[in-house]
């Protein structure tokens, strides 16, 4: 097990605070890693089976420079260096934005590489595996897989979870895990949310869905229409139409391909919002579009049909006693057009770790409420960018774009990208909590 160190290389003094994190996604892992960095005792419970293999998890995911700044602090930059070869390198390409008819309207210059705050865009499972292994194998954080949480509970002095055993003869108390704080990083259908809010907050359809795919380049390079995407390093192209946009990338020097197609959809999401998709449905959405879009889709062996879930902003993320806190999608699901969902979950984890350290074991509830106060308005503002970016594309004024091509490019706002979650938490905590 690696002992956390301060910026001066000195060992971090243990705080005596015990934290249980439910969920081993990027938000949960970051919360655990940051709690470890700050000297708290932490372990993770995850319902995913014990034969976990990250490569099977999803397709592309994006981390902005505000996440890169967090990754960069882990193991003195070593974790960031492991992520980099798996991520898109657009240094010589940029983002080529097309009208749905095929006309190239703008090439957005690539984000300038900053080694202190790198940008990562790669396969969710591959990047997740690096972070998962760092937490488990290098930091020694206990990660309990195949553990489904059936209940959360708390009182003034502690919080806890009840695990599903599947064995009726096991005494219930043996399934209870207690801690000073339980972090619900358990996703859009969070059970922790019910305890925090006091009622079931049903997810709603956003009115949109995304077809998603990740596949090898073997068929792409055999087709003269598409081979150039895979023979010129990493690429990123987008086609924008009325209430639809299609994004296509090649990754790892053109070795892998991925695309996402966002479109209107009013499907019922009661039971599931992610299941295998049908290519014929994709062809209907892009009918009449640039033929190259269909040429790309035709190479796809399988797709996921992901109905985008929406939630009104929650009134709070912290329970009555301040011993259970929501984090990431459990508190604030993002639309993919924000490109900030996972990054904001990581910022949550950073801030929570700092607040607990600053407050100490005697002030856990106050520290957790400070976490909410520090994060709440920023998250709501960043969350809104998912809607504004989507609407900018889906309702594009092409006459305006012809006069000002930069008006169609992906926003890169300094207030989002230049943000340092750890520094901000250190600066604000003392104004929110008075520690004796």
C-alpha positions as CSV (number, residue, x, y, z in Angstrom):
1,X,0.0,0.0,0.0
2,X,1.3,3.4,-1.0
3,X,1.4,6.1,1.7
4,X,0.1,9.5,0.6
5,X,2.6,12.3,0.6
6,X,2.2,16.1,0.8
7,X,3.6,18.4,-1.9
8,X,6.8,18.5,0.1
9,X,7.1,14.7,0.0
10,X,6.2,14.3,3.7
11,X,3.8,11.5,4.6
12,X,0.2,12.6,5.0
13,X,-1.0,12.4,8.6
14,X,-4.0,10.1,9.0
15,X,-7.2,11.9,9.9
16,X,-9.0,9.0,11.4
17,X,-12.0,9.6,9.1
18,X,-13.5,6.5,7.6
19,X,-15.2,6.8,4.2
20,X,-17.2,4.3,2.3
21,X,-17.7,5.0,-1.4
22,X,-20.4,3.2,-3.3
23,X,-19.6,2.9,-7.0
24,X,-16.3,2.5,-8.8
25,X,-16.9,4.7,-11.8
26,X,-14.6,7.6,-12.4
27,X,-16.3,9.7,-9.7
28,X,-16.2,7.0,-7.1
29,X,-12.6,6.1,-7.8
30,X,-11.5,9.8,-7.8
31,X,-13.3,10.3,-4.4
32,X,-11.5,7.3,-3.0
33,X,-8.1,8.3,-4.4
34,X,-8.5,11.9,-3.2
35,X,-9.6,10.7,0.3
36,X,-6.5,8.5,0.4
37,X,-4.4,11.5,-0.7
38,X,-5.8,13.6,2.2
39,X,-5.2,10.9,4.8
40,X,-8.7,9.4,5.2
41,X,-9.3,5.7,5.4
42,X,-11.4,4.7,2.4
43,X,-12.9,1.6,0.7
44,X,-15.2,1.1,-2.3
45,X,-18.2,-1.2,-2.8
46,X,-19.2,-1.8,-6.4
47,X,-22.1,-4.0,-7.8
48,X,-20.1,-4.8,-10.9
49,X,-19.1,-8.5,-10.8
50,X,-15.8,-9.8,-9.5
51,X,-14.6,-10.8,-13.0
52,X,-14.5,-7.1,-13.9
53,X,-12.7,-6.4,-17.2
54,X,-12.7,-2.7,-18.1
55,X,-12.3,-3.0,-21.8
56,X,-16.0,-4.0,-22.1
57,X,-17.2,-0.7,-20.6
58,X,-18.7,1.5,-23.2
59,X,-17.0,3.7,-25.8
60,X,-15.5,7.2,-25.9
61,X,-15.3,9.4,-22.9
62,X,-13.8,12.9,-22.6
63,X,-11.9,14.6,-19.8
64,X,-11.2,18.3,-20.0
65,X,-8.0,20.1,-18.8
66,X,-9.7,20.6,-15.4
67,X,-9.7,16.8,-15.0
68,X,-6.2,16.6,-16.5
69,X,-5.0,18.8,-13.7
70,X,-6.4,16.2,-11.2
71,X,-4.9,13.2,-13.0
72,X,-1.5,15.0,-13.2
73,X,-1.3,15.2,-9.4
74,X,-1.5,11.4,-9.0
75,X,1.8,9.6,-8.6
76,X,3.6,12.8,-9.7
77,X,2.2,12.7,-13.3
78,X,2.7,9.0,-13.9
79,X,-1.0,8.2,-14.1
80,X,-1.5,10.9,-16.7
81,X,1.4,9.6,-18.8
82,X,-0.3,6.2,-18.9
83,X,-3.6,7.7,-20.1
84,X,-2.1,9.8,-22.8
85,X,-1.2,7.0,-25.4
86,X,-4.8,5.8,-25.2
87,X,-6.3,9.2,-26.0
88,X,-6.9,11.1,-29.2
89,X,-4.0,13.2,-30.3
90,X,-5.4,16.0,-32.6
91,X,-2.3,18.1,-32.6
92,X,-2.1,17.9,-36.4
93,X,-5.8,17.6,-37.2
94,X,-8.2,19.6,-35.1
95,X,-12.0,19.2,-35.2
96,X,-13.5,19.4,-38.7
97,X,-17.1,20.5,-38.6
98,X,-19.4,19.7,-41.5
99,X,-22.9,20.6,-42.5
100,X,-25.0,17.5,-42.7
101,X,-24.9,17.8,-46.5
102,X,-21.1,17.3,-46.4
103,X,-19.8,20.9,-46.7
104,X,-16.8,21.5,-44.5
105,X,-17.7,24.8,-42.7
106,X,-15.0,25.1,-40.1
107,X,-11.8,23.5,-38.7
108,X,-11.5,24.1,-35.0
109,X,-7.9,24.3,-34.0
110,X,-6.7,21.6,-31.5
111,X,-6.5,22.5,-27.8
112,X,-2.9,23.5,-27.1
113,X,-1.2,20.7,-25.1
114,X,-0.5,21.7,-21.5
115,X,1.5,19.1,-19.5
116,X,0.1,20.4,-16.2
117,X,-3.6,20.1,-17.4
118,X,-3.7,17.6,-20.3
119,X,-6.9,16.7,-22.2
120,X,-7.9,13.0,-22.5
121,X,-10.4,11.5,-25.0
122,X,-10.4,7.7,-25.2
123,X,-12.1,4.4,-24.6
124,X,-14.0,4.6,-21.3
125,X,-13.0,1.0,-20.4
126,X,-9.3,1.4,-21.2
127,X,-8.9,4.7,-19.3
128,X,-11.0,3.4,-16.4
129,X,-8.8,0.3,-16.1
130,X,-5.7,2.5,-15.5
131,X,-7.4,4.5,-12.8
132,X,-9.0,1.4,-11.2
133,X,-5.7,-0.4,-11.1
134,X,-3.9,2.6,-9.7
135,X,-6.4,2.9,-6.8
136,X,-6.5,-0.9,-6.1
137,X,-3.0,-2.1,-6.8
138,X,-0.7,0.9,-6.2
139,X,-2.6,2.8,-3.4
140,X,-4.0,-0.3,-1.9
141,X,-7.6,1.0,-1.6
142,X,-9.9,-2.0,-0.9
143,X,-12.4,-2.3,-3.8
144,X,-15.1,-4.9,-3.1
145,X,-16.7,-6.0,-6.4
146,X,-20.0,-7.8,-6.8
147,X,-21.4,-6.1,-3.7
148,X,-24.9,-4.7,-4.3
149,X,-26.1,-2.1,-1.8
150,X,-29.7,-2.6,-0.8
151,X,-30.0,0.1,1.9
152,X,-28.3,3.3,3.2
153,X,-28.7,4.4,6.8
154,X,-27.3,7.1,9.2
155,X,-27.6,8.7,12.5
156,X,-25.8,11.7,14.2
157,X,-22.6,9.7,14.6
158,X,-22.2,7.4,11.6
159,X,-23.6,6.2,8.3
160,X,-23.7,2.8,6.7
161,X,-24.8,0.5,4.0
162,X,-26.5,-2.9,3.9
163,X,-25.2,-5.4,1.4
164,X,-27.2,-8.0,-0.4
165,X,-25.9,-11.4,0.6
166,X,-28.0,-13.9,-1.4
167,X,-27.7,-16.2,1.6
168,X,-30.7,-16.1,3.9
169,X,-28.9,-17.7,6.8
170,X,-26.4,-14.8,7.1
171,X,-27.2,-12.6,10.1
172,X,-28.2,-9.1,8.9
173,X,-25.7,-7.3,11.1
174,X,-22.8,-9.1,9.3
175,X,-23.9,-7.3,6.1
176,X,-23.8,-3.9,7.6
177,X,-20.8,-1.6,6.9
178,X,-20.4,1.6,8.8
179,X,-18.3,4.7,8.4
180,X,-18.0,8.3,9.3
181,X,-19.3,9.1,5.8
182,X,-20.9,7.2,3.0
183,X,-20.5,8.6,-0.5
184,X,-23.2,7.7,-3.0
185,X,-21.4,7.6,-6.3
186,X,-23.9,5.0,-7.5
187,X,-25.0,6.6,-10.8
188,X,-28.2,8.0,-12.3
189,X,-30.4,5.4,-10.5
190,X,-28.7,6.0,-7.1
191,X,-30.3,4.4,-4.1
192,X,-28.4,6.9,-1.9
193,X,-30.4,9.7,-3.5
194,X,-33.6,8.4,-2.0
195,X,-32.3,8.7,1.5
196,X,-30.8,12.1,0.9
197,X,-34.0,13.5,-0.7
198,X,-36.5,11.6,1.4
199,X,-38.4,10.5,-1.8
200,X,-37.8,8.6,-5.1
201,X,-36.7,11.0,-7.8
202,X,-37.8,9.4,-11.0
203,X,-35.5,9.9,-14.0
204,X,-37.1,11.4,-17.1
205,X,-36.2,11.2,-20.8
206,X,-34.3,14.3,-22.0
207,X,-36.1,14.0,-25.3
208,X,-32.9,12.8,-27.0
209,X,-31.0,9.6,-27.5
210,X,-27.5,8.6,-28.7
211,X,-26.5,5.7,-30.9
212,X,-22.9,4.9,-29.9
213,X,-20.2,2.6,-31.3
214,X,-16.6,1.6,-31.0
215,X,-14.9,-0.7,-33.4
216,X,-11.5,-1.6,-35.1
217,X,-10.4,0.1,-38.3
218,X,-10.1,-3.2,-40.4
219,X,-13.2,-2.5,-42.6
220,X,-12.6,1.2,-42.7
221,X,-9.2,0.9,-44.3
222,X,-10.5,-1.5,-47.0
223,X,-12.9,1.1,-48.3
224,X,-11.5,3.9,-50.5
225,X,-14.2,6.2,-49.2
226,X,-13.1,5.9,-45.5
227,X,-9.5,4.7,-45.4
228,X,-8.1,8.2,-45.1
229,X,-9.7,8.5,-41.7
230,X,-7.4,5.7,-40.4
231,X,-4.2,6.4,-42.4
232,X,-3.5,9.9,-41.1
233,X,-3.2,9.6,-37.4
234,X,-6.0,10.5,-35.0
235,X,-9.0,12.4,-36.5
236,X,-12.1,14.1,-35.2
237,X,-15.0,15.0,-37.5
238,X,-18.6,16.2,-36.9
239,X,-21.7,16.6,-39.1
240,X,-24.4,18.8,-37.9
241,X,-28.1,18.8,-39.0
242,X,-31.5,19.9,-37.8
243,X,-31.9,18.4,-34.3
244,X,-29.1,15.8,-35.0
245,X,-25.3,15.7,-34.8
246,X,-22.9,12.9,-35.8
247,X,-19.4,12.8,-34.3
248,X,-16.7,10.4,-35.6
249,X,-13.2,9.9,-34.3
250,X,-10.2,7.6,-34.9
251,X,-8.0,6.9,-32.0
252,X,-4.6,5.4,-31.2
253,X,-3.1,6.5,-34.5
254,X,-6.2,5.4,-36.5
255,X,-6.3,1.9,-35.0
256,X,-9.8,2.3,-33.4
257,X,-12.9,4.1,-34.6
258,X,-15.8,5.5,-32.7
259,X,-18.9,7.5,-33.4
260,X,-21.9,8.9,-31.6
261,X,-25.2,10.1,-33.2
262,X,-27.4,12.3,-31.1
263,X,-31.0,12.7,-32.2
264,X,-34.6,13.3,-30.9
265,X,-36.2,10.4,-29.1
266,X,-39.1,10.2,-26.7
267,X,-38.7,6.6,-25.7
268,X,-39.9,5.2,-22.3
269,X,-36.9,4.9,-20.0
270,X,-38.7,3.2,-17.1
271,X,-36.8,-0.1,-17.4
272,X,-33.6,0.7,-19.2
273,X,-32.1,3.5,-21.2
274,X,-29.2,1.5,-22.7
275,X,-29.6,-1.5,-24.9
276,X,-28.4,-2.9,-28.3
277,X,-29.3,-0.7,-31.2
278,X,-30.4,-1.3,-34.8
279,X,-28.3,0.1,-37.7
280,X,-31.5,0.5,-39.8
281,X,-32.7,3.0,-37.2
282,X,-29.4,4.9,-37.7
283,X,-29.8,5.0,-41.4
284,X,-33.2,6.5,-41.0
285,X,-31.8,9.4,-38.9
286,X,-29.0,10.2,-41.4
287,X,-31.1,9.7,-44.6
288,X,-30.2,12.4,-47.1
289,X,-27.0,13.2,-45.3
290,X,-23.4,13.3,-46.6
291,X,-22.9,9.7,-48.0
292,X,-19.6,9.4,-46.0
293,X,-21.7,9.2,-42.8
294,X,-23.5,6.1,-44.0
295,X,-20.2,4.7,-45.3
296,X,-18.8,5.0,-41.7
297,X,-21.9,3.5,-40.0
298,X,-21.9,0.5,-42.4
299,X,-18.5,-0.7,-40.9
300,X,-20.0,-0.9,-37.4
301,X,-20.4,-4.4,-36.1
302,X,-22.7,-3.4,-33.2
303,X,-24.1,-0.3,-31.6
304,X,-25.7,0.9,-28.3
305,X,-28.9,2.8,-28.2
306,X,-28.6,5.1,-25.2
307,X,-31.6,7.2,-24.1
308,X,-30.4,10.4,-22.5
309,X,-31.7,10.7,-19.0
310,X,-32.6,14.1,-17.5
311,X,-33.1,15.2,-14.0
312,X,-34.1,18.5,-12.6
313,X,-31.4,20.0,-10.3
314,X,-31.6,18.3,-7.0
315,X,-32.4,20.6,-4.0
316,X,-29.5,19.0,-2.1
317,X,-26.8,16.4,-2.2
318,X,-26.3,15.8,1.5
319,X,-28.5,13.9,4.0
320,X,-30.1,15.3,7.1
321,X,-27.3,14.2,9.5
322,X,-24.6,15.1,7.0
323,X,-23.2,11.6,6.9
324,X,-24.3,10.6,3.4
325,X,-23.3,12.6,0.3
326,X,-24.1,12.3,-3.4
327,X,-21.4,12.6,-6.0
328,X,-21.3,12.6,-9.8
329,X,-24.3,11.3,-11.8
330,X,-26.1,10.4,-8.6
331,X,-26.3,14.2,-7.9
332,X,-26.0,15.8,-11.3
333,X,-26.3,13.8,-14.6
334,X,-24.8,15.6,-17.6
335,X,-25.7,15.6,-21.2
336,X,-22.8,14.4,-23.4
337,X,-22.6,17.6,-25.3
338,X,-21.2,19.2,-22.1
339,X,-18.1,16.9,-22.4
340,X,-17.8,17.5,-18.6
341,X,-19.9,14.8,-16.9
342,X,-17.0,12.6,-15.7
343,X,-14.8,15.6,-15.1
344,X,-17.3,17.3,-12.8
345,X,-17.6,14.0,-10.9
346,X,-13.8,14.0,-10.4
347,X,-14.0,17.6,-9.2
348,X,-16.6,16.5,-6.7
349,X,-14.2,13.9,-5.3
350,X,-11.3,16.3,-5.0
351,X,-13.4,18.9,-3.1
352,X,-14.9,16.3,-0.8
353,X,-11.4,15.0,0.2
354,X,-10.2,18.5,0.9
355,X,-13.2,19.5,3.0
356,X,-13.0,16.4,5.2
357,X,-9.3,17.0,5.8
358,X,-9.8,20.7,6.7
359,X,-12.7,19.9,9.0
360,X,-11.3,16.9,10.7
361,X,-13.0,13.9,12.3
362,X,-15.0,16.0,14.7
363,X,-16.6,18.1,11.9
364,X,-17.6,15.6,9.2
365,X,-21.2,16.8,8.7
366,X,-20.1,20.5,8.5
367,X,-17.4,19.5,6.1
368,X,-19.8,17.5,3.9
369,X,-22.2,20.5,3.7
370,X,-19.3,22.7,2.8
371,X,-18.5,20.3,-0.1
372,X,-22.1,20.8,-1.3
373,X,-21.8,24.6,-1.0
374,X,-18.5,24.8,-2.8
375,X,-19.7,22.6,-5.7
376,X,-23.4,23.3,-6.2
377,X,-23.6,26.5,-8.3
378,X,-20.5,25.6,-10.4
379,X,-22.0,22.2,-11.3
380,X,-25.4,23.7,-12.2
381,X,-23.6,26.3,-14.5
382,X,-21.5,23.6,-16.2
383,X,-24.5,21.3,-16.5
384,X,-26.3,24.0,-18.5
385,X,-23.6,24.0,-21.2
386,X,-24.7,20.6,-22.3
387,X,-28.0,22.1,-23.4
388,X,-26.6,25.3,-24.9
389,X,-24.0,23.4,-27.0
390,X,-26.6,20.9,-28.2
391,X,-29.0,23.7,-29.1
392,X,-26.3,25.7,-30.8
393,X,-25.7,22.8,-33.2
394,X,-29.2,21.4,-33.5
395,X,-30.7,24.8,-34.2
396,X,-27.8,26.2,-36.2
397,X,-28.3,29.4,-38.3
398,X,-26.3,28.5,-41.3
399,X,-26.3,32.0,-42.7
400,X,-24.8,33.2,-39.5
401,X,-22.2,30.3,-39.6
402,X,-21.2,31.3,-43.2
403,X,-20.4,34.8,-41.9
404,X,-18.8,33.6,-38.6
405,X,-17.6,29.9,-38.9
406,X,-16.2,30.0,-35.4
407,X,-19.7,30.4,-34.0
408,X,-20.3,26.6,-34.6
409,X,-17.2,25.3,-32.8
410,X,-17.2,23.5,-29.5
411,X,-17.0,26.1,-26.6
412,X,-13.8,26.1,-24.6
413,X,-14.5,28.4,-21.8
414,X,-11.8,29.4,-19.4
415,X,-14.1,29.4,-16.3
416,X,-14.5,25.7,-16.9
417,X,-11.2,24.6,-18.2
418,X,-8.8,26.7,-16.1
419,X,-10.5,25.7,-12.9
420,X,-8.4,24.1,-10.1
421,X,-10.9,22.2,-7.9
422,X,-8.3,21.5,-5.1
423,X,-7.1,25.1,-4.9
424,X,-10.7,26.4,-5.0
425,X,-11.7,24.1,-2.1
426,X,-8.7,25.1,0.0
427,X,-9.5,28.8,-0.5
428,X,-13.2,28.6,0.2
429,X,-13.5,26.1,3.0
430,X,-12.4,28.4,5.8
431,X,-15.1,30.9,4.8
432,X,-17.8,28.2,5.2
433,X,-16.7,26.2,8.3
434,X,-15.2,27.4,11.5
435,X,-13.0,24.7,12.9
436,X,-11.9,24.8,16.6
